[in-house]
Each structure stands twice: as C-alpha cells, then as structure tokens.
C-alpha cells in the first residue's frame, strides 16, 4: 500500500504561483509513476502532469509551459510548480501514484482557487 498526502493548495490571484507537494509513504519502492490530476466543479477528473521513474514527464496541453512536475526521491515527494495561474486552473488537485503492478493510489486532494 501507498499513502499520499498533498499540501500547498490555496487562493491566488491570476498570474500568481503555487507549489503543490505530495508526500508518499508506505511501499514507496513499488511506485513507477507519480502525477497530478485535477477536477473542477462539474467536470471530470483530468490528468495534469506525470513523472515516470526514468525521469520523463508529460503534461496536459493546457498547462505546458506553466506547470512543472518534479520528484525528490530523498523526501519521497512529488511537486507541482504552477506559474501564471489562470481562473480556469481552479480545481481540486489530486496526487496520484501508480505501482509497477498497475495499482493506483490517490491522495485526498487539495483545493486551488484562482481569482481573476
């Protein structure tokens, strides 16, 4: 089992920045990839960014050039640096981890609100 705890959400003005953190615990050596998803009110949950164990990353088109995902293995933490935030980035952000045997784990979510 893997446990994920997010932090770093909050209220920010458009154009501002936030950094989300997700600390993993438990069977962390089973983790292959980690990522961030978001779910806006009335919308489906969508992938925002992911980082694979080989260091490769991928991003949703809507956040490319503005968001950066990174992973600190020493701290068992994955980060999402969000710059140039827009009102449409407002959502609940969820940390995600997928193990080598394809088990999927979720954090409890952290809310991001962007005021215009």
Rosetta blueprint (number, residue, H / E / L):
1 X L
2 X E
3 X E
4 X E
5 X E
6 X E
7 X E
8 X L
9 X L
10 X E
11 X E
12 X E
13 X E
14 X L
15 X L
16 X L
17 X L
18 X E
19 X E
20 X E
21 X E
22 X E
23 X E
24 X E
25 X E
26 X E
27 X L
28 X H
29 X H
30 X H
31 X E
32 X E
33 X E
34 X E
35 X E
36 X E
37 X E
38 X E
39 X E
40 X L
41 X L
42 X L
43 X L
44 X L
45 X L
46 X E
47 X E
48 X E
49 X E
50 X E
51 X E
52 X E
53 X L
54 X L
55 X L
56 X L
57 X E
58 X E
59 X E
60 X L
61 X L
62 X L
63 X L
64 X L
65 X L
66 X L
67 X E
68 X E
69 X E
70 X E
71 X E
72 X E
73 X H
74 X H
75 X H
76 X L
77 X E
78 X E
79 X E
80 X E
81 X E
82 X E
83 X L
84 X L
85 X L
86 X L
87 X H
88 X H
89 X H
90 X L
91 X E
92 X E
93 X E
94 X E
95 X E
96 X E
97 X E
98 X E
99 X E
100 X L
101 X L
102 X L
103 X L
104 X E
105 X E
106 X E
107 X L
108 X L
109 X L
110 X E
111 X E
112 X E
113 X E
114 X E
115 X E
116 X L
